[in-house]
Amino acid sequence: SLQRQIREAILRLLPMLPEAHEQMDQLLASDVPLGVLTDVIGFMLDIDPCGKQALLAEMNVHRRAELVLEYLSGALSPSSSGCCADKFPPLFSEN
């Protein structure tokens, strides 16, 4: 079910890239485990390093798949993982 939801989300996000559809279909047709699928999609996502680290560090595969779906749907902002709460480099102080 999560694999199907991820596939549908990818297809909605990439309507103008039929080659991405073909690659996703091939990936899903190969009986790839959900963990591998989430890792591949997580690698492809354009999110900050802390977000990627939080995603890939999630040990529960189903939770990782849910996070991928949240990123794909735009529900998570790139910095919502919380690991990079402070902006780096910090803003220059006027003091």
mmCIF file as gemmi writes it, N, C-alpha and C atoms, coordinates in Angstrom:
data_model
loop_
_atom_site.group_PDB
_atom_site.id
_atom_site.type_symbol
_atom_site.label_atom_id
_atom_site.label_alt_id
_atom_site.label_comp_id
_atom_site.label_asym_id
_atom_site.label_entity_id
_atom_site.label_seq_id
_atom_site.pdbx_PDB_ins_code
_atom_site.Cartn_x
_atom_site.Cartn_y
_atom_site.Cartn_z
_atom_site.occupancy
_atom_site.B_iso_or_equiv
_atom_site.pdbx_formal_charge
_atom_site.auth_seq_id
_atom_site.auth_asym_id
_atom_site.pdbx_PDB_model_num
ATOM 1 N N . SER Axp A 1 ? 0.823 -1.184 0 1 0 ? 1 A 1
ATOM 2 C CA . SER Axp A 1 ? 0 0 0 1 0 ? 1 A 1
ATOM 3 C C . SER Axp A 1 ? 0.879 1.264 0 1 0 ? 1 A 1
ATOM 4 N N . LEU Axp A 2 ? 1.911 1.275 0.855 1 0 ? 2 A 1
ATOM 5 C CA . LEU Axp A 2 ? 2.799 2.442 0.904 1 0 ? 2 A 1
ATOM 6 C C . LEU Axp A 2 ? 3.574 2.591 -0.407 1 0 ? 2 A 1
ATOM 7 N N . GLN Axp A 3 ? 3.988 1.459 -0.999 1 0 ? 3 A 1
ATOM 8 C CA . GLN Axp A 3 ? 4.693 1.534 -2.285 1 0 ? 3 A 1
ATOM 9 C C . GLN Axp A 3 ? 3.793 2.142 -3.349 1 0 ? 3 A 1
ATOM 10 N N . ARG Axp A 4 ? 2.535 1.738 -3.381 1 0 ? 4 A 1
ATOM 11 C CA . ARG Axp A 4 ? 1.592 2.272 -4.354 1 0 ? 4 A 1
ATOM 12 C C . ARG Axp A 4 ? 1.401 3.767 -4.132 1 0 ? 4 A 1
ATOM 13 N N . GLN Axp A 5 ? 1.274 4.197 -2.877 1 0 ? 5 A 1
ATOM 14 C CA . GLN Axp A 5 ? 1.093 5.609 -2.573 1 0 ? 5 A 1
ATOM 15 C C . GLN Axp A 5 ? 2.318 6.425 -2.994 1 0 ? 5 A 1
ATOM 16 N N . ILE Axp A 6 ? 3.514 5.873 -2.762 1 0 ? 6 A 1
ATOM 17 C CA . ILE Axp A 6 ? 4.742 6.563 -3.17 1 0 ? 6 A 1
ATOM 18 C C . ILE Axp A 6 ? 4.778 6.696 -4.69 1 0 ? 6 A 1
ATOM 19 N N . ARG Axp A 7 ? 4.448 5.618 -5.395 1 0 ? 7 A 1
ATOM 20 C CA . ARG Axp A 7 ? 4.435 5.652 -6.861 1 0 ? 7 A 1
ATOM 21 C C . ARG Axp A 7 ? 3.467 6.71 -7.36 1 0 ? 7 A 1
ATOM 22 N N . GLU Axp A 8 ? 2.267 6.739 -6.807 1 0 ? 8 A 1
ATOM 23 C CA . GLU Axp A 8 ? 1.267 7.712 -7.237 1 0 ? 8 A 1
ATOM 24 C C . GLU Axp A 8 ? 1.736 9.142 -6.968 1 0 ? 8 A 1
ATOM 25 N N . ALA Axp A 9 ? 2.386 9.355 -5.843 1 0 ? 9 A 1
ATOM 26 C CA . ALA Axp A 9 ? 2.896 10.689 -5.515 1 0 ? 9 A 1
ATOM 27 C C . ALA Axp A 9 ? 3.973 11.107 -6.5 1 0 ? 9 A 1
ATOM 28 N N . ILE Axp A 10 ? 4.868 10.184 -6.84 1 0 ? 10 A 1
ATOM 29 C CA . ILE Axp A 10 ? 5.926 10.485 -7.811 1 0 ? 10 A 1
ATOM 30 C C . ILE Axp A 10 ? 5.314 10.824 -9.166 1 0 ? 10 A 1
ATOM 31 N N . LEU Axp A 11 ? 4.323 10.051 -9.596 1 0 ? 11 A 1
ATOM 32 C CA . LEU Axp A 11 ? 3.702 10.301 -10.891 1 0 ? 11 A 1
ATOM 33 C C . LEU Axp A 11 ? 2.99 11.655 -10.928 1 0 ? 11 A 1
ATOM 34 N N . ARG Axp A 12 ? 2.408 12.067 -9.797 1 0 ? 12 A 1
ATOM 35 C CA . ARG Axp A 12 ? 1.767 13.39 -9.737 1 0 ? 12 A 1
ATOM 36 C C . ARG Axp A 12 ? 2.8 14.507 -9.804 1 0 ? 12 A 1
ATOM 37 N N . LEU Axp A 13 ? 3.963 14.281 -9.204 1 0 ? 13 A 1
ATOM 38 C CA . LEU Axp A 13 ? 4.987 15.319 -9.169 1 0 ? 13 A 1
ATOM 39 C C . LEU Axp A 13 ? 5.768 15.426 -10.472 1 0 ? 13 A 1
ATOM 40 N N . LEU Axp A 14 ? 5.807 14.363 -11.233 1 0 ? 14 A 1
ATOM 41 C CA . LEU Axp A 14 ? 6.638 14.352 -12.438 1 0 ? 14 A 1
ATOM 42 C C . LEU Axp A 14 ? 5.825 14.095 -13.707 1 0 ? 14 A 1
ATOM 43 N N . PRO Axp A 15 ? 4.755 14.85 -13.933 1 0 ? 15 A 1
ATOM 44 C CA . PRO Axp A 15 ? 3.921 14.549 -15.106 1 0 ? 15 A 1
ATOM 45 C C . PRO Axp A 15 ? 4.62 14.802 -16.43 1 0 ? 15 A 1
ATOM 46 N N . MET Axp A 16 ? 5.611 15.659 -16.438 1 0 ? 16 A 1
ATOM 47 C CA . MET Axp A 16 ? 6.281 16.006 -17.682 1 0 ? 16 A 1
ATOM 48 C C . MET Axp A 16 ? 7.542 15.175 -17.936 1 0 ? 16 A 1
ATOM 49 N N . LEU Axp A 17 ? 7.815 14.213 -17.081 1 0 ? 17 A 1
ATOM 50 C CA . LEU Axp A 17 ? 9.013 13.388 -17.232 1 0 ? 17 A 1
ATOM 51 C C . LEU Axp A 17 ? 8.631 11.913 -17.366 1 0 ? 17 A 1
ATOM 52 N N . PRO Axp A 18 ? 8.207 11.502 -18.561 1 0 ? 18 A 1
ATOM 53 C CA . PRO Axp A 18 ? 7.791 10.104 -18.732 1 0 ? 18 A 1
ATOM 54 C C . PRO Axp A 18 ? 8.9 9.104 -18.424 1 0 ? 18 A 1
ATOM 55 N N . GLU Axp A 19 ? 10.169 9.499 -18.619 1 0 ? 19 A 1
ATOM 56 C CA . GLU Axp A 19 ? 11.26 8.566 -18.305 1 0 ? 19 A 1
ATOM 57 C C . GLU Axp A 19 ? 11.303 8.275 -16.806 1 0 ? 19 A 1
ATOM 58 N N . ALA Axp A 20 ? 10.912 9.24 -15.982 1 0 ? 20 A 1
ATOM 59 C CA . ALA Axp A 20 ? 10.851 9.011 -14.536 1 0 ? 20 A 1
ATOM 60 C C . ALA Axp A 20 ? 9.746 8.012 -14.214 1 0 ? 20 A 1
ATOM 61 N N . HIS Axp A 21 ? 8.636 8.087 -14.955 1 0 ? 21 A 1
ATOM 62 C CA . HIS Axp A 21 ? 7.554 7.123 -14.759 1 0 ? 21 A 1
ATOM 63 C C . HIS Axp A 21 ? 8.041 5.718 -15.087 1 0 ? 21 A 1
ATOM 64 N N . GLU Axp A 22 ? 8.751 5.597 -16.191 1 0 ? 22 A 1
ATOM 65 C CA . GLU Axp A 22 ? 9.268 4.295 -16.605 1 0 ? 22 A 1
ATOM 66 C C . GLU Axp A 22 ? 10.238 3.744 -15.572 1 0 ? 22 A 1
ATOM 67 N N . GLN Axp A 23 ? 11.129 4.59 -15.078 1 0 ? 23 A 1
ATOM 68 C CA . GLN Axp A 23 ? 12.084 4.141 -14.072 1 0 ? 23 A 1
ATOM 69 C C . GLN Axp A 23 ? 11.383 3.732 -12.787 1 0 ? 23 A 1
ATOM 70 N N . MET Axp A 24 ? 10.374 4.484 -12.367 1 0 ? 24 A 1
ATOM 71 C CA . MET Axp A 24 ? 9.629 4.147 -11.159 1 0 ? 24 A 1
ATOM 72 C C . MET Axp A 24 ? 8.888 2.83 -11.355 1 0 ? 24 A 1
ATOM 73 N N . ASP Axp A 25 ? 8.27 2.656 -12.518 1 0 ? 25 A 1
ATOM 74 C CA . ASP Axp A 25 ? 7.574 1.399 -12.801 1 0 ? 25 A 1
ATOM 75 C C . ASP Axp A 25 ? 8.536 0.222 -12.777 1 0 ? 25 A 1
ATOM 76 N N . GLN Axp A 26 ? 9.729 0.396 -13.361 1 0 ? 26 A 1
ATOM 77 C CA . GLN Axp A 26 ? 10.727 -0.677 -13.347 1 0 ? 26 A 1
ATOM 78 C C . GLN Axp A 26 ? 11.188 -0.98 -11.933 1 0 ? 26 A 1
ATOM 79 N N . LEU Axp A 27 ? 11.39 0.061 -11.157 1 0 ? 27 A 1
ATOM 80 C CA . LEU Axp A 27 ? 11.822 -0.119 -9.773 1 0 ? 27 A 1
ATOM 81 C C . LEU Axp A 27 ? 10.779 -0.89 -8.978 1 0 ? 27 A 1
ATOM 82 N N . LEU Axp A 28 ? 9.516 -0.513 -9.118 1 0 ? 28 A 1
ATOM 83 C CA . LEU Axp A 28 ? 8.453 -1.19 -8.377 1 0 ? 28 A 1
ATOM 84 C C . LEU Axp A 28 ? 8.186 -2.591 -8.908 1 0 ? 28 A 1
ATOM 85 N N . ALA Axp A 29 ? 8.377 -2.808 -10.205 1 0 ? 29 A 1
ATOM 86 C CA . ALA Axp A 29 ? 8.161 -4.125 -10.788 1 0 ? 29 A 1
ATOM 87 C C . ALA Axp A 29 ? 9.233 -5.118 -10.356 1 0 ? 29 A 1
ATOM 88 N N . SER Axp A 30 ? 10.36 -4.609 -9.872 1 0 ? 30 A 1
ATOM 89 C CA . SER Axp A 30 ? 11.46 -5.496 -9.494 1 0 ? 30 A 1
ATOM 90 C C . SER Axp A 30 ? 11.303 -6.057 -8.082 1 0 ? 30 A 1
ATOM 91 N N . ASP Axp A 31 ? 10.149 -5.83 -7.456 1 0 ? 31 A 1
ATOM 92 C CA . ASP Axp A 31 ? 9.897 -6.326 -6.095 1 0 ? 31 A 1
ATOM 93 C C . ASP Axp A 31 ? 10.914 -5.789 -5.099 1 0 ? 31 A 1
ATOM 94 N N . VAL Axp A 32 ? 11.276 -4.537 -5.27 1 0 ? 32 A 1
ATOM 95 C CA . VAL Axp A 32 ? 12.229 -3.911 -4.382 1 0 ? 32 A 1
ATOM 96 C C . VAL Axp A 32 ? 11.585 -3.771 -3 1 0 ? 32 A 1
ATOM 97 N N . PRO Axp A 33 ? 12.339 -4.066 -1.947 1 0 ? 33 A 1
ATOM 98 C CA . PRO Axp A 33 ? 11.782 -3.889 -0.601 1 0 ? 33 A 1
ATOM 99 C C . PRO Axp A 33 ? 11.445 -2.425 -0.33 1 0 ? 33 A 1
ATOM 100 N N . LEU Axp A 34 ? 10.478 -2.197 0.54 1 0 ? 34 A 1
ATOM 101 C CA . LEU Axp A 34 ? 10.035 -0.853 0.86 1 0 ? 34 A 1
ATOM 102 C C . LEU Axp A 34 ? 11.189 0.006 1.381 1 0 ? 34 A 1
ATOM 103 N N . GLY Axp A 35 ? 12.081 -0.572 2.173 1 0 ? 35 A 1
ATOM 104 C CA . GLY Axp A 35 ? 13.215 0.178 2.701 1 0 ? 35 A 1
ATOM 105 C C . GLY Axp A 35 ? 14.129 0.694 1.605 1 0 ? 35 A 1
ATOM 106 N N . VAL Axp A 36 ? 14.393 -0.125 0.612 1 0 ? 36 A 1
ATOM 107 C CA . VAL Axp A 36 ? 15.233 0.293 -0.516 1 0 ? 36 A 1
ATOM 108 C C . VAL Axp A 36 ? 14.523 1.383 -1.311 1 0 ? 36 A 1
ATOM 109 N N . LEU Axp A 37 ? 13.228 1.217 -1.524 1 0 ? 37 A 1
ATOM 110 C CA . LEU Axp A 37 ? 12.461 2.214 -2.257 1 0 ? 37 A 1
ATOM 111 C C . LEU Axp A 37 ? 12.509 3.562 -1.545 1 0 ? 37 A 1
ATOM 112 N N . THR Axp A 38 ? 12.321 3.556 -0.228 1 0 ? 38 A 1
ATOM 113 C CA . THR Axp A 38 ? 12.353 4.821 0.517 1 0 ? 38 A 1
ATOM 114 C C . THR Axp A 38 ? 13.743 5.446 0.468 1 0 ? 38 A 1
ATOM 115 N N . ASP Axp A 39 ? 14.779 4.623 0.494 1 0 ? 39 A 1
ATOM 116 C CA . ASP Axp A 39 ? 16.139 5.153 0.414 1 0 ? 39 A 1
ATOM 117 C C . ASP Axp A 39 ? 16.41 5.79 -0.949 1 0 ? 39 A 1
ATOM 118 N N . VAL Axp A 40 ? 15.958 5.138 -2.019 1 0 ? 40 A 1
ATOM 119 C CA . VAL Axp A 40 ? 16.162 5.666 -3.372 1 0 ? 40 A 1
ATOM 120 C C . VAL Axp A 40 ? 15.411 6.98 -3.541 1 0 ? 40 A 1
ATOM 121 N N . ILE Axp A 41 ? 14.151 6.997 -3.12 1 0 ? 41 A 1
ATOM 122 C CA . ILE Axp A 41 ? 13.354 8.218 -3.242 1 0 ? 41 A 1
ATOM 123 C C . ILE Axp A 41 ? 13.932 9.304 -2.337 1 0 ? 41 A 1
ATOM 124 N N . GLY Axp A 42 ? 14.334 8.936 -1.126 1 0 ? 42 A 1
ATOM 125 C CA . GLY Axp A 42 ? 14.945 9.9 -0.212 1 0 ? 42 A 1
ATOM 126 C C . GLY Axp A 42 ? 16.19 10.528 -0.802 1 0 ? 42 A 1
ATOM 127 N N . PHE Axp A 43 ? 16.968 9.733 -1.517 1 0 ? 43 A 1
ATOM 128 C CA . PHE Axp A 43 ? 18.162 10.247 -2.183 1 0 ? 43 A 1
ATOM 129 C C . PHE Axp A 43 ? 17.778 11.268 -3.254 1 0 ? 43 A 1
ATOM 130 N N . MET Axp A 44 ? 16.681 11.005 -3.954 1 0 ? 44 A 1
ATOM 131 C CA . MET Axp A 44 ? 16.245 11.865 -5.051 1 0 ? 44 A 1
ATOM 132 C C . MET Axp A 44 ? 15.611 13.161 -4.567 1 0 ? 44 A 1
ATOM 133 N N . LEU Axp A 45 ? 15.071 13.162 -3.367 1 0 ? 45 A 1
ATOM 134 C CA . LEU Axp A 45 ? 14.367 14.346 -2.88 1 0 ? 45 A 1
ATOM 135 C C . LEU Axp A 45 ? 15.297 15.531 -2.724 1 0 ? 45 A 1
ATOM 136 N N . ASP Axp A 46 ? 14.798 16.694 -3.076 1 0 ? 46 A 1
ATOM 137 C CA . ASP Axp A 46 ? 15.556 17.932 -2.96 1 0 ? 46 A 1
ATOM 138 C C . ASP Axp A 46 ? 15.269 18.54 -1.581 1 0 ? 46 A 1
ATOM 139 N N . ILE Axp A 47 ? 15.898 17.96 -0.558 1 0 ? 47 A 1
ATOM 140 C CA . ILE Axp A 47 ? 15.731 18.453 0.802 1 0 ? 47 A 1
ATOM 141 C C . ILE Axp A 47 ? 17.099 18.694 1.405 1 0 ? 47 A 1
ATOM 142 N N . ASP Axp A 48 ? 17.127 19.484 2.459 1 0 ? 48 A 1
ATOM 143 C CA . ASP Axp A 48 ? 18.412 19.83 3.064 1 0 ? 48 A 1
ATOM 144 C C . ASP Axp A 48 ? 19.074 18.596 3.685 1 0 ? 48 A 1
ATOM 145 N N . PRO Axp A 49 ? 20.379 18.66 3.905 1 0 ? 49 A 1
ATOM 146 C CA . PRO Axp A 49 ? 21.101 17.499 4.454 1 0 ? 49 A 1
ATOM 147 C C . PRO Axp A 49 ? 20.542 16.992 5.786 1 0 ? 49 A 1
ATOM 148 N N . CYS Axp A 50 ? 20.094 17.896 6.64 1 0 ? 50 A 1
ATOM 149 C CA . CYS Axp A 50 ? 19.527 17.452 7.923 1 0 ? 50 A 1
ATOM 150 C C . CYS Axp A 50 ? 18.235 16.675 7.707 1 0 ? 50 A 1
ATOM 151 N N . GLY Axp A 51 ? 17.43 17.127 6.758 1 0 ? 51 A 1
ATOM 152 C CA . GLY Axp A 51 ? 16.198 16.409 6.438 1 0 ? 51 A 1
ATOM 153 C C . GLY Axp A 51 ? 16.493 15.023 5.891 1 0 ? 51 A 1
ATOM 154 N N . LYS Axp A 52 ? 17.482 14.94 5.009 1 0 ? 52 A 1
ATOM 155 C CA . LYS Axp A 52 ? 17.874 13.637 4.469 1 0 ? 52 A 1
ATOM 156 C C . LYS Axp A 52 ? 18.416 12.73 5.561 1 0 ? 52 A 1
ATOM 157 N N . GLN Axp A 53 ? 19.229 13.3 6.436 1 0 ? 53 A 1
ATOM 158 C CA . GLN Axp A 53 ? 19.793 12.51 7.525 1 0 ? 53 A 1
ATOM 159 C C . GLN Axp A 53 ? 18.688 11.967 8.425 1 0 ? 53 A 1
ATOM 160 N N . ALA Axp A 54 ? 17.721 12.816 8.76 1 0 ? 54 A 1
ATOM 161 C CA . ALA Axp A 54 ? 16.613 12.385 9.608 1 0 ? 54 A 1
ATOM 162 C C . ALA Axp A 54 ? 15.795 11.3 8.91 1 0 ? 54 A 1
ATOM 163 N N . LEU Axp A 55 ? 15.575 11.474 7.615 1 0 ? 55 A 1
ATOM 164 C CA . LEU Axp A 55 ? 14.813 10.489 6.854 1 0 ? 55 A 1
ATOM 165 C C . LEU Axp A 55 ? 15.534 9.145 6.813 1 0 ? 55 A 1
ATOM 166 N N . LEU Axp A 56 ? 16.799 9.172 6.441 1 0 ? 56 A 1
ATOM 167 C CA . LEU Axp A 56 ? 17.544 7.927 6.278 1 0 ? 56 A 1
ATOM 168 C C . LEU Axp A 56 ? 17.909 7.289 7.613 1 0 ? 56 A 1
ATOM 169 N N . ALA Axp A 57 ? 17.901 8.07 8.695 1 0 ? 57 A 1
ATOM 170 C CA . ALA Axp A 57 ? 18.204 7.519 10.015 1 0 ? 57 A 1
ATOM 171 C C . ALA Axp A 57 ? 16.997 6.845 10.651 1 0 ? 57 A 1
ATOM 172 N N . GLU Axp A 58 ? 15.813 7.068 10.078 1 0 ? 58 A 1
ATOM 173 C CA . GLU Axp A 58 ? 14.607 6.45 10.626 1 0 ? 58 A 1
ATOM 174 C C . GLU Axp A 58 ? 14.685 4.932 10.431 1 0 ? 58 A 1
ATOM 175 N N . MET Axp A 59 ? 14.705 4.203 11.535 1 0 ? 59 A 1
ATOM 176 C CA . MET Axp A 59 ? 14.864 2.748 11.479 1 0 ? 59 A 1
ATOM 177 C C . MET Axp A 59 ? 13.574 2.019 11.1 1 0 ? 59 A 1
ATOM 178 N N . ASN Axp A 60 ? 12.432 2.596 11.433 1 0 ? 60 A 1
ATOM 179 C CA . ASN Axp A 60 ? 11.149 1.979 11.112 1 0 ? 60 A 1
ATOM 180 C C . ASN Axp A 60 ? 10.832 2.262 9.643 1 0 ? 60 A 1
ATOM 181 N N . VAL Axp A 61 ? 10.822 1.214 8.834 1 0 ? 61 A 1
ATOM 182 C CA . VAL Axp A 61 ? 10.653 1.37 7.385 1 0 ? 61 A 1
ATOM 183 C C . VAL Axp A 61 ? 9.303 1.993 7.053 1 0 ? 61 A 1
ATOM 184 N N . HIS Axp A 62 ? 8.265 1.595 7.762 1 0 ? 62 A 1
ATOM 185 C CA . HIS Axp A 62 ? 6.951 2.167 7.477 1 0 ? 62 A 1
ATOM 186 C C . HIS Axp A 62 ? 6.919 3.658 7.81 1 0 ? 62 A 1
ATOM 187 N N . ARG Axp A 63 ? 7.543 4.039 8.897 1 0 ? 63 A 1
ATOM 188 C CA . ARG Axp A 63 ? 7.606 5.465 9.248 1 0 ? 63 A 1
ATOM 189 C C . ARG Axp A 63 ? 8.433 6.228 8.221 1 0 ? 63 A 1
ATOM 190 N N . ARG Axp A 64 ? 9.533 5.605 7.748 1 0 ? 64 A 1
ATOM 191 C CA . ARG Axp A 64 ? 10.363 6.242 6.718 1 0 ? 64 A 1
ATOM 192 C C . ARG Axp A 64 ? 9.549 6.433 5.44 1 0 ? 64 A 1
ATOM 193 N N . ALA Axp A 65 ? 8.727 5.454 5.076 1 0 ? 65 A 1
ATOM 194 C CA . ALA Axp A 65 ? 7.867 5.574 3.893 1 0 ? 65 A 1
ATOM 195 C C . ALA Axp A 65 ? 6.843 6.686 4.091 1 0 ? 65 A 1
ATOM 196 N N . GLU Axp A 66 ? 6.312 6.801 5.294 1 0 ? 66 A 1
ATOM 197 C CA . GLU Axp A 66 ? 5.367 7.88 5.58 1 0 ? 66 A 1
ATOM 198 C C . GLU Axp A 66 ? 6.046 9.244 5.474 1 0 ? 66 A 1
ATOM 199 N N . LEU Axp A 67 ? 7.288 9.332 5.952 1 0 ? 67 A 1
ATOM 200 C CA . LEU Axp A 67 ? 8.034 10.589 5.829 1 0 ? 67 A 1
ATOM 201 C C . LEU Axp A 67 ? 8.276 10.941 4.364 1 0 ? 67 A 1
ATOM 202 N N . VAL Axp A 68 ? 8.622 9.938 3.55 1 0 ? 68 A 1
ATOM 203 C CA . VAL Axp A 68 ? 8.817 10.167 2.116 1 0 ? 68 A 1
ATOM 204 C C . VAL Axp A 68 ? 7.531 10.713 1.515 1 0 ? 68 A 1
ATOM 205 N N . LEU Axp A 69 ? 6.404 10.106 1.874 1 0 ? 69 A 1
ATOM 206 C CA . LEU Axp A 69 ? 5.12 10.579 1.351 1 0 ? 69 A 1
ATOM 207 C C . LEU Axp A 69 ? 4.827 12.003 1.805 1 0 ? 69 A 1
ATOM 208 N N . GLU Axp A 70 ? 5.179 12.329 3.044 1 0 ? 70 A 1
ATOM 209 C CA . GLU Axp A 70 ? 4.964 13.687 3.533 1 0 ? 70 A 1
ATOM 210 C C . GLU Axp A 70 ? 5.83 14.683 2.768 1 0 ? 70 A 1
ATOM 211 N N . TYR Axp A 71 ? 7.089 14.317 2.508 1 0 ? 71 A 1
ATOM 212 C CA . TYR Axp A 71 ? 7.954 15.193 1.717 1 0 ? 71 A 1
ATOM 213 C C . TYR Axp A 71 ? 7.398 15.349 0.299 1 0 ? 71 A 1
ATOM 214 N N . LEU Axp A 72 ? 6.959 14.238 -0.295 1 0 ? 72 A 1
ATOM 215 C CA . LEU Axp A 72 ? 6.436 14.293 -1.653 1 0 ? 72 A 1
ATOM 216 C C . LEU Axp A 72 ? 5.172 15.138 -1.743 1 0 ? 72 A 1
ATOM 217 N N . SER Axp A 73 ? 4.367 15.115 -0.707 1 0 ? 73 A 1
ATOM 218 C CA . SER Axp A 73 ? 3.133 15.895 -0.732 1 0 ? 73 A 1
ATOM 219 C C . SER Axp A 73 ? 3.361 17.34 -0.316 1 0 ? 73 A 1
ATOM 220 N N . GLY Axp A 74 ? 4.584 17.645 0.134 1 0 ? 74 A 1
ATOM 221 C CA . GLY Axp A 74 ? 4.894 19.002 0.544 1 0 ? 74 A 1
ATOM 222 C C . GLY Axp A 74 ? 4.456 19.324 1.956 1 0 ? 74 A 1
ATOM 223 N N . ALA Axp A 75 ? 4.029 18.311 2.706 1 0 ? 75 A 1
ATOM 224 C CA . ALA Axp A 75 ? 3.563 18.539 4.072 1 0 ? 75 A 1
ATOM 225 C C . ALA Axp A 75 ? 4.708 18.904 4.998 1 0 ? 75 A 1
ATOM 226 N N . LEU Axp A 76 ? 5.909 18.458 4.691 1 0 ? 76 A 1
ATOM 227 C CA . LEU Axp A 76 ? 7.072 18.786 5.514 1 0 ? 76 A 1
ATOM 228 C C . LEU Axp A 76 ? 7.888 19.842 4.803 1 0 ? 76 A 1
ATOM 229 N N . SER Axp A 77 ? 8.297 20.841 5.527 1 0 ? 77 A 1
ATOM 230 C CA . SER Axp A 77 ? 9.209 21.813 4.951 1 0 ? 77 A 1
ATOM 231 C C . SER Axp A 77 ? 10.613 21.237 5.06 1 0 ? 77 A 1
ATOM 232 N N . PRO Axp A 78 ? 11.54 21.696 4.246 1 0 ? 78 A 1
ATOM 233 C CA . PRO Axp A 78 ? 12.898 21.143 4.281 1 0 ? 78 A 1
ATOM 234 C C . PRO Axp A 78 ? 13.564 21.196 5.642 1 0 ? 78 A 1
ATOM 235 N N . SER Axp A 79 ? 13.195 22.143 6.5 1 0 ? 79 A 1
ATOM 236 C CA . SER Axp A 79 ? 13.875 22.258 7.785 1 0 ? 79 A 1
ATOM 237 C C . SER Axp A 79 ? 13.024 21.778 8.951 1 0 ? 79 A 1
ATOM 238 N N . SER Axp A 80 ? 11.945 21.05 8.682 1 0 ? 80 A 1
ATOM 239 C CA . SER Axp A 80 ? 11.052 20.662 9.764 1 0 ? 80 A 1
ATOM 240 C C . SER Axp A 80 ? 11.528 19.46 10.545 1 0 ? 80 A 1
ATOM 241 N N . SER Axp A 81 ? 12.65 18.874 10.172 1 0 ? 81 A 1
ATOM 242 C CA . SER Axp A 81 ? 13.134 17.702 10.888 1 0 ? 81 A 1
ATOM 243 C C . SER Axp A 81 ? 13.613 18.047 12.283 1 0 ? 81 A 1
ATOM 244 N N . GLY Axp A 82 ? 14.006 19.283 12.494 1 0 ? 82 A 1
ATOM 245 C CA . GLY Axp A 82 ? 14.393 19.731 13.814 1 0 ? 82 A 1
ATOM 246 C C . GLY Axp A 82 ? 15.864 19.56 14.123 1 0 ? 82 A 1
ATOM 247 N N . CYS Axp A 83 ? 16.617 18.832 13.323 1 0 ? 83 A 1
ATOM 248 C CA . CYS Axp A 83 ? 18.022 18.604 13.657 1 0 ? 83 A 1
ATOM 249 C C . CYS Axp A 83 ? 18.887 19.815 13.346 1 0 ? 83 A 1
ATOM 250 N N . CYS Axp A 84 ? 18.397 20.692 12.518 1 0 ? 84 A 1
ATOM 251 C CA . CYS Axp A 84 ? 19.158 21.898 12.169 1 0 ? 84 A 1
ATOM 252 C C . CYS Axp A 84 ? 18.363 23.119 12.577 1 0 ? 84 A 1
ATOM 253 N N . ALA Axp A 85 ? 17.94 23.15 13.813 1 0 ? 85 A 1
ATOM 254 C CA . ALA Axp A 85 ? 17.08 24.235 14.273 1 0 ? 85 A 1
ATOM 255 C C . ALA Axp A 85 ? 17.785 25.584 14.148 1 0 ? 85 A 1
ATOM 256 N N . ASP Axp A 86 ? 19.066 25.615 14.396 1 0 ? 86 A 1
ATOM 257 C CA . ASP Axp A 86 ? 19.809 26.862 14.267 1 0 ? 86 A 1
ATOM 258 C C . ASP Axp A 86 ? 20.341 26.978 12.848 1 0 ? 86 A 1
ATOM 259 N N . LYS Axp A 87 ? 20.143 28.161 12.287 1 0 ? 87 A 1
ATOM 260 C CA . LYS Axp A 87 ? 20.627 28.392 10.932 1 0 ? 87 A 1
ATOM 261 C C . LYS Axp A 87 ? 22.148 28.488 10.956 1 0 ? 87 A 1
ATOM 262 N N . PHE Axp A 88 ? 22.783 27.87 9.974 1 0 ? 88 A 1
ATOM 263 C CA . PHE Axp A 88 ? 24.236 27.942 9.885 1 0 ? 88 A 1
ATOM 264 C C . PHE Axp A 88 ? 24.6 28.454 8.506 1 0 ? 88 A 1
ATOM 265 N N . PRO Axp A 89 ? 25.463 29.366 8.393 1 0 ? 89 A 1
ATOM 266 C CA . PRO Axp A 89 ? 26.096 30.091 9.494 1 0 ? 89 A 1
ATOM 267 C C . PRO Axp A 89 ? 25.067 30.998 10.155 1 0 ? 89 A 1
ATOM 268 N N . PRO Axp A 90 ? 25.274 31.302 11.421 1 0 ? 90 A 1
ATOM 269 C CA . PRO Axp A 90 ? 24.325 32.167 12.108 1 0 ? 90 A 1
ATOM 270 C C . PRO Axp A 90 ? 24.311 33.562 11.492 1 0 ? 90 A 1
ATOM 271 N N . LEU Axp A 91 ? 23.183 34.243 11.658 1 0 ? 91 A 1
ATOM 272 C CA . LEU Axp A 91 ? 23.082 35.599 11.14 1 0 ? 91 A 1
ATOM 273 C C . LEU Axp A 91 ? 24.093 36.483 11.848 1 0 ? 91 A 1
ATOM 274 N N . PHE Axp A 92 ? 24.636 37.436 11.13 1 0 ? 92 A 1
ATOM 275 C CA . PHE Axp A 92 ? 25.636 38.334 11.699 1 0 ? 92 A 1
ATOM 276 C C . PHE Axp A 92 ? 24.979 39.258 12.721 1 0 ? 92 A 1
ATOM 277 N N . SER Axp A 93 ? 25.574 39.386 13.863 1 0 ? 93 A 1
ATOM 278 C CA . SER Axp A 93 ? 25.057 40.251 14.9 1 0 ? 93 A 1
ATOM 279 C C . SER Axp A 93 ? 25.473 41.686 14.623 1 0 ? 93 A 1
ATOM 280 N N . GLU Axp A 94 ? 24.551 42.608 14.86 1 0 ? 94 A 1
ATOM 281 C CA . GLU Axp A 94 ? 24.866 44.017 14.672 1 0 ? 94 A 1
ATOM 282 C C . GLU Axp A 94 ? 25.565 44.604 15.902 1 0 ? 94 A 1
ATOM 283 N N . ASN Axp A 95 ? 25.759 43.818 16.949 1 0 ? 95 A 1
ATOM 284 C CA . ASN Axp A 95 ? 26.415 44.312 18.168 1 0 ? 95 A 1
ATOM 285 C C . ASN Axp A 95 ? 27.886 44.55 17.93 1 0 ? 95 A 1
